[in-house]
Amino acid sequence: MTQLEQGHYAKKQIFSASRLIAWSHRRRFATGVRLARGLAGAKVLDYGSGDGTFLAMLMAQPARPAQAVGAEISADIVAESRKRLGGVPGLSFVEIRELDQPRHRGQYDAVFCMEVLEHVVKLDAILDELVALLKPGGRLLVSVPVEIGPPVVVKQTMRRIAGWRGIGDYPGTMPYTIGELIASVFAGPSQHVVRPVHRGGGDYQFHDHKGFNWKALRVALARRLAIDAVHTSPVPWLPPWLASQVWLSCRRPA
């Protein structure tokens, strides 16, 4: 078993028993690697790096960054990533709380944040933190799921089927009323339904995917950064209103 296959999230994502889930996540990571072109010799951060799958892929590229740092909220996940991927040159892992230290503030040429912000309850505080980690002129590359428009109907159907098959974390999660589903299909750039807040260990709070609105996130990012481009995955030529994931490529003013 390879280092990637041993990853907790990788087992459920790029190595999922569902070919559709595996394909979608593989394409998402491939899009991230493509958007990282031009970062050879740079210093990058993956905020919410999970099991380090993306950074391991990125550091395997011929024109790779000089340094890559993965940051996670869980000390256990950080320890596991260090153990499994600690031998990759230039790759390290830290707890998110360590990012407050001066050695991280304003030090990154690029910050990736993939499939994280849809779960954040205190979004404005996290966005301010991401901006503070960038060098002047640095890039923020954000990937989030599309949970509005026609895709939300398709996704809810596929989640129900995956739940029946016992695949992933979908059984019993994210139910919509008919009214909420209609509001999600026709959602604009403001929050359209009340998002449930869940509790993890201790005081940790998070959202599931229900009610996430990427257009509202784009508005919040545009108040802080210049948005250079919007990309989609897993099919790059689909418009955002038909895609599964959307990427927002942003830049901190020099």
N, C-alpha and C positions, 0 to 999 in steps of 0.2 A: 504494500500500500504506500502511495506517495505521500509527501508532506501535505499536499493540497487535500487529498482524500481523507486525511486524518482530521481535518478541521471540522469543528462541530457544525458551523453554519454551512460549510461546503457540502457536507453530507446531505443536507436538506435542500440545497440550492443547485449548484452546478452538477452535483452527482445525485440529484433527486431520482426516485423511482419513476416519477412522471417525466416522460420525455419533453412535454411541453414546458414544465417548470424548469427543467435543466436547461433547455434551449434558451428560454427567456433570460435566465440569470447569466448564462455564458455570454449571450449577446450584450447584456448590460456591462459585464466586466470588459468585454472586447471594446465597447464604446469608450469606456473610461481609459483604457490603454491608448486608444487612438487619440483621444483628446489630450493625453499627456505627451504627445509628440512635441518636441521642442523643449522638453524639460531635462535634456541630457546635461548632467553636471549640476543640476539645481538641487535645492533642498525642499522636500515636499512633506506634507502631513496628511494622513488619513484620519479624519475626526469621526470616531465611531467605527473603528477598523475591524470590529468583529474578530474573527479568527485569523485575520491577516491575509486572506485569500487574494484580495486585489493587489496589495503591496507585493506579495510574493510573485504574482504575475508580472507586475510592473518592473520589478527588479531583475526579472529574467530576460528583459528586452535588451537588445544590443546597445541602444542609445538610452541608457537608464539614468535616473537621477543619481547624484553623488551620495545623497543622504535621503532616507525615507523613514518617517516616524509614524507609528500607528498609535492612536490614543483610544482608550476604552475606559468606561466608568467602573468596570468590575476588576478588582485586583486579581481574581482568579483567572479571568480571561487573559489579562496581560501576562500573568505568569505562564499560562499554557502556551501563548503565542511566543514568548521568549524561549521556552523549552523546545518548541517544535521548529521555529524558524530562526533561532538565535545564530545559526551558522551562516546566514545569508549576509554577505558583506554589505555594509552601509545601511542595514535595516535594524531598527530598534523599536521598542514598545514602551509606552508610559501610561500611567493613569491620567485621566482627563484633568483631575485636580492639579497635577503637576504643570499644566499648561499656563498657570498663573505666574510661573517663575519668569524672571527677566530673560533667561536664555531662550525662551520660546516666543516672547512677545515681539511682533514685527520682524520675525526672522525667516519666514517661509516665502519662497517664490510661488508656491501653489499650495492650496489646501483643498483636498477632496472631502466631500461629505455625502456619502452614498446611502440612500434608504434609511436616513436617520431623522430628518427634520419633520417628517410626517408623524413621528411619535412624540415630539417635544411639546410639553405643556407651556413652558415659559419661553416662547419662541424668540421674542425680541432680545432677551438676555443672551441667548445662544448665538444669534446672528451678530450681535455686537462683539462677542468673544471671537467668532470666526474672523471678523474684519480686523480685530486687534492683532491676530496672529500673522497677518499678511505683511510682507514688505510693501512699501509704496510701489504701485505698479504691479503688485502680485495678483495672481488669479485665484478665484474661488470657483470650483466646479462642483455643482450640486446635482445629485440625482434623486428624484422622488417619483413615486408611483402616480399615475393618472387615475384618480378616483372620482372623476366627474365626467359628464358627457356619456356617449354610448359605451365607452370602456367599462364604466362601473357596472352596467348590466351584464356584460360578458364576464367580468371578473367575479361577480357575485354568483353567477351560474357555475363557473369553473371551481370556485371555492366550495360550493355545495357538493359538486361531484367529487372533488378531492377529499372532502370530509367523509363522504360515503365510502371511499376507497381506503380511508385511514392514512392519507398522505399529507404531510405538512402539519401546520398548527391551525388548520381551518375549522375543524368541527366546533360548532357552538359559538363561533365568534362573529362579530360584525353584522348582526341582523339589521335590516332596514324595514321600516314601514313603507307602504306604498307611497305615502306622501313624501317621505324622506327620499325615496328612490327617484321620484319625479323631480324633486327639488335638486337632486344631485345631477340628473341628466341635463337640466337646464341652468346649472349654476353659472354665475358670473364671477367677477374678481373680488367678491366679498364672501364671508363665511355664510353658508346657506343652511346648515343644520347644526344642532347642538352636538358637540363631540363628546363621547363618554370619556371619563378619566378613570384610569385603572391604577392600582397600587401594586408596586413590587416590594422587594425587601426594604424594611425600614420606612423612611418617608418618601421613597422614590415613587414618582407619579409619571404616567405615560398615557398616550393615546394609542388605540389601535388604528387601523386604516380608515375606519368609518368617518365619513364627512371631511376627509382631507381634501383641500382645494389648492392645487398647485398655482392657480392664477393669483390667489391671495398671497401666497408665498412670493411670487414674482413681484408683486407690488411692494412687499416689505423689503425685499432685496434691492429694489430700484431706489429706495430711499437712502441706501447706504453705499451702493456700488453702481458702476456702469455695467449694464447687461449687454455683452457683446453678441451673444447668439443663443438660440434655443435649439437643442437637438433632441431627437427621439430615439428610443430603442424599444423593443429589439429590432424593429424594421426602420432603418434610418430615413427612408423616404416618406413614411407616413406623417401626416400633420399631427400636432399634439392632441387634437380632439378625437383621434382614432388610435393613438399609440398606447402602449402599456406603461412606459416610463418616459419621463421628460428630463432633459439635462439643461441646466441654466449655467452658462459660462459667463462669469462676472469678473470685473477687474477693479481693484482698488486704485483710485486716482494717484498719480505719481506725486 
